[in-house]
Amino acid sequence: MSHDAASHSASMFATPDEAIKAPQEQYLYVACLHEGTGVDKPDFLAVVGTEPGTPEYGKIISELPMPGVGDELHHYGWNRCSSACHGPDRTHLIVPGFRSSRIHIVNVADDPRRPTIEKVIEPEEVVAKTGYTRPHTVHCMPGDKVVISMLGNADGTDGGGFAQLDARTFEVVGRWEADRGDQRINYDFWYQPRHNVMISSEFGIPEAYEPGFNLDDVGAGKYGRNLHFWNLEERRVEQSIDLGDEGLIPLEVRFLHDPAAAQGYVGAALSSAMWRWHQPNGSWQADKVIQVEGIEHEGWPFPVPGLITDLVVSMDDRFLYFSNWLHGDLRQYDISDPANPKLASQLWLGGVLGKPNDAGRDLNGGPQMLQLSYDGRRMYVTNSLYSTWDNQFYPDMKSWLLKVDCHPEGGMTVDPGFFVDFNDRAGGPARAHEVRLQNGDCTTEIFQ
């Protein structure tokens, strides 16, 4: 086993404090897609160097193409996180095709800088065993399970639930949930073993979001506005909260990392609001804690919403970060008092408003996916949301990956020496979506 492979196997942490002290990442993985670019080639997983002072820094080291075309690689995850799962070492990435419903099992242990595809689960098998399509968020779970949120039924005309894989063999076991309750629309999920709870959010019905965004579909009930709180052991919904018009399209959900903390955040994209959920008296409650106001802009028939599309919480639970994909800003909030976030820093990184950006270079598109290192010092940002939405709101999108230095006392600056241009590559333009760091990151780990 190589030194890098050994470091993968050893990168497990018992507590958030241990994770914070982990060595700095030397490379990262980026899910890249060709859907919407006019390039008829397979999507790929890019490996990018992140070690300062090396020739690989800010450069693509290798690319792993998928076997098919049209997958739309999107979110993906590890076969194991640090301490919630007692199973095999962190050796594989589970990489779904969000549009194709194909699931790729990628080996990163043999040569982490040049991963290989070990297995492909075809959509026909996924549908036959679960009745679901459109795989999205991937989490490992205790008991040698990998669970994937599924956003559609077999033909995409309704919502979905959760698929379960065996974490050792990567066989599709079937549906994970026992009782979905009021949950119909699905998106992201997170769980806390200590509190026997899982929370899931809602995006939309595939037949609504796949062609592009139409506001009429919101009124028609094809987009979500609810949070669902599950009994983790019994795999059933115990409580659902309707966030109302101020909580339209709640996307990414993040518990605080402290396993004793029964609270976290969800960003409602269309309403441009950040909500905090907590459990004050035995039942769950959600409160709006941040509102991003719409901005009047020429050519828009209504004020431009911020469109909160991603958020991440630092491993020490000190800072909350989120991106406003349409406005074009990345925000950092001090959440020392979780109920009262305080804006600590803000960067402008593109967007539709035409504001001067803080990157020192032209940026097309807006900040979208965020990933933060264990120690909270390095934030990696990409700009692709979803291919049809990219083309709708940013018709001339040029995709990129940049790095933001986050300061312990608060504050952010763009690293001018790290920039990956995915529009200008030998294989033609591609778009960058989710980032995973070498040995895990602030959205990988769930602690007991």
Beta strands, then each sheet from edge to edge (+ up, - down):
strand 1: 27-33
strand 2: 44-49
strand 3: 60-65
strand 4: 77-78
strand 5: 92-96
strand 6: 103-107
strand 7: 116-121
strand 8: 132-141
strand 9: 145-153
strand 10: 162-166
strand 11: 172-175
strand 12: 189-192
strand 13: 197-200
strand 14: 226-231
strand 15: 236-242
strand 16: 250-255
strand 17: 263-268
strand 18: 273-278
strand 19: 285-291
strand 20: 308-313
strand 21: 319-324
strand 22: 329-334
strand 23: 342-348
strand 24: 370-372
strand 25: 378-382
strand 26: 400-406
strand 27: 412-421
strand 28: 431-437
sheet 1: 3+ 2- 1+ 28-
sheet 2: 4+ 5- 6+ 7-
sheet 3: 8+ 9- 10+ 11-
sheet 4: 12+ 13- 14+ 15-
sheet 5: 16+ 17- 18+ 19-
sheet 6: 20+ 21- 22+ 23-
sheet 7: 24+ 25- 26+ 27-
end
